Amino acid sequence: MAKEFVFTRDDFKEIQKVVAASSGINLGDHKFEMVYGRIARRLRATGLRTVKDYLSLIENNNLENIQFINAITTNLTYFFRENHHFEFLRKTVIPELVSKHTNDKRVRIWSAGCSTGEEPYSIALTLDEFLRKYATWDTKILATDLDTQVLEKARVGLYNDERVQSLSGDVKKNLFEMTKNGFRVKDRHRKTIFFKQLNLMHSWPMKGKFDVIFCRNVLIYFERSVQQALIDKFRQVLQPKGLLILGHSESIGAQAQHFEPLGKTIFRRKV
């Protein structure tokens, strides 16, 4: 079947270069058809006919450049993905946080690459009992993503039946309220989370340090050297003995000297 737009391997290589330069994401050659489908949508939206013209447009149009990154970025997530991480958070990390922060009463967790919000809301529900018992503590969850569109969906916190169908009745009851438009995350969970747009390849504005950083199934999109640089940056913004939690197919690599492995892609900063 003939394509609506001409899309050559050279076009694809140019997009690979632009995406790598702007976001650090490495688009493998196997993404050719996926990228065509997403670029075709932006060509229709802008009324342009060639990839060359489109790439010229995003050089000078910041709003369309954001749309371009949003279109290319892959977002696949669900509630309590890799549930063993949340069990570890509940059984091991929360008691440690209570002991560690008895004096300053300040807890910070970062969901880096939060997509449409399922991860930070899963964190918030896991922390629910802690947040109720220690309501006067300064506890915040930072949730960031490169894609502004998925961030807006996450901020709204509204999900359809398909997104929540695998959850137990108790989880649905505790996490959501039913509305005519679907399942909406309850205010008490939403108020703990602060959603912000962040390109991991740019400077990070955060000043304080984190107790736990979730960065799962994000590093796989970067070249190995970039992965190592990001893990080192995560280490620098972790509290001493803070935790870095990666995705099931990701590894700490050469940064292992700075971390103690706790099993199943959970790593504790040594100092």
N, C-alpha and C positions, 0 to 999 in steps of 0.2 A: 504494500500500500504506500502510495506516494505521500511524502511529508508535506504539510502545509507550508513550511518554510525550509529554505536550504540550510542545512546544518552539517558542516564538514568536520573532519577530524582537526583541521586547523582552527576552526571556530571553537571546538571543544578545548583545544590546548590553550587558546587565549583566555577562555573562561577559567580554566584551571589556574592560570597565572594570576588572574585578577582576584579570584577567591582566596588563593594562598597568600597573596600580598595584603589583602584587606582583613582577612579573618584568621589566617593561619591554617585553615582547613585544607586537608589534602584530598582532592577528589580523584579517586582511582579511575582508571580507564574503563572499568566495568560500569561506571555511572553514566556512560554516554547517553543512553536512552532516557534515563531519569532526568538528566540535565536538559535534554532537548524538550521534554514535556513541560518542564517548569519555565524554561526560557520562552517557549512558544506562548505561554500564558501572558508573559510580560510584553512580548511583541504585539499580541492582540490588544492588550490594554493601552499601549502607547501609540499604536497605529504605525509602528515601524515594520519594515520587511526583512531587514538583514541583521545578523548578529553584530556585524561591524558597526552599524549605525547605533545599535542599542548600547554597545560598550562605549561608544563615543558619548552617548547621552549620560550614562551614569558617572562619567568622569567629571561632569560639571553640574550634575543635578543630585544633590544630597538626598532628597526625598526618594527619588527613584533608585538611588544606590541602596537605600534601606530596604526598599521593596525587593530589589535584586537579592540581597543577602537573605531576606526572609524567605524568598522563593526557593533558594538553593538549600538552605539549612534543613536538615532532616530532623523531625521531631517524633520520636516514638517512645511512649512511656505509659505507665499505668500505676495504679495505687499499690503500694507495698511491693513494688518490684524488688526481687532479691530480698525476700522477707527476713532472712537471717540477719541482715543489717539492722533492721528495726527491732528484732528480738534482742540483739546485742545492745542496742541503744537503751532499751527498756530495762534489761536485767543487769547490765554491767555499767554502762556509761552514766545513767541517771544517778545511781548511788554515789559514783565517783564525783559527779558535779556537785551534789549536795555537800559532800565532805570538803571538796576543794574550795568552794565559794561561800562557805559559811560566813566569812567576814565581809567580802565585797558584794555578795549577793548579785553578781553579774554573770550571765550566761549568754554566749553567742554561738550560733550555729549557722553555717553557710551552705546553701544548696546551689552549687555552681553548675549551670546548665539545667535549670529547673523546668524548661519546656512549658507545658500547659498547666503546671502546678501540682501534679499528682505527688511528686516527691516531697516538696515542702509541706503539703497538707498531711501526708503520711507521717512526717516528722512531728508535726503539731499534734496529731492525734496520739502518737506514741508518748508525747510529753504531757498529755492532758492531765493525768493524775498529779504529776509533778507541778504543773502550772497552777492547779487548784490549791494544792497544799502550800505552795510557796508563792502565793499571788502577789506578795509585795516585792518579790525579787525583780530585778531588771533583766528579763529574759526576752531575747529577740532572735528571730530566724530571718536571715537575709537570703533572698531568692533572686538569682540573676540569670539572664539569658541574653544571647546576642539578638534574638528574633523578637522584635517589638510586638508582632501580632500575637504570638503565643503568650507573651507576657501579659497582654491585655486579657486574654482568655483566662489566664491563671489568676489575675487580679480579681476578675469577676467571680471566679469560683463556681461556675455553673456547668454541670455535666449531665449528659443524657443517659438513658438506661444502659446503653451498650458499654459505656465507660465504667459503670459501677456494678454490672451484673455479677461479677466474680466475687464481690465482697459479701461478707456474712451479714446477717440481719442486724447483729449488734453493732458492727462497724458502721453500717448505713445509718442506724439510729443515732449513734454518737457523733458522726461526722457531718451529716447533712440535715437539712430541712427540706421538705417537699414543697415545690412551687409548681405553678401551672406550666412552667417552661423546663422543668427538670429538677435535678438534685443540686441544691445550692449549699456550699460549705457554710456551716454555722459561724456567726459573727465572732464567737469566742476563739475560734481557731484562726480565722482570717486576721484578727487584730494583732496577732503575734508576729505575722509575716510581713516583711517589707520587700516588695518586688521592684527591682531596678534593672535597667538595661545596662549590660556590660559586655564589652569585647575583651575576652581574656588576653588578647594580644596587645591591648593598649594598657596604659597605666591604671593601677587600681587605686581608687580614692579612699578605701577603708583605712582608718587610723588605728582602731583597736584590734586586738587579736582574737582568734576564734578558738573555741574548745573543740569543735568538730567541723570538718569540712566534708561534705558529700560532693564528689565530682565523679559521677558514674556514667560510663558509656559516652564520655565526651572526648577523652584523650585519644580514642581510636581514630578520630578524624584528623589528627595532627601527625606530622612527621616525627620520627623518633627524637630528633634533637629538640624539637619544640615541646614534646611531651616532657622531656627531662627538665627543660627550663621552667615549665609550668609547675612541675612537682616541686622544684626548688623554691619557686615563689610561694606556693602553698605552704611549704615548710616555714618560710619566713613570717607568714601571717598566722601561724598556729601558736597557741600557747605551749609552753614547755609541757611535754607529755600529752599534747593535744592529738586528736585522731584525724587521719585522712582516710576516707573510704572511697575506693575506686570500684569500677564495674567488673563483672565476672571475667571479662576477657582482657583486662588491663593489668599491667605490672608496674612496680616501683622502679625497676631497672637499676641504673647506676646510682640512684639516690638511696639505695638500700642501706648504705652506711649510716644514714641519718635517721633511719626508722627501725622500729621493732615490729616485726610482723606478728599479728594477733590471729591470723587465720582468715580465710575467705575474703581476701582483698581488704582487710582492715589493718591499718598501719599506725603505730604510735610514734610521734616525734620523740627522739631520745632525749634531747635537752632543749 
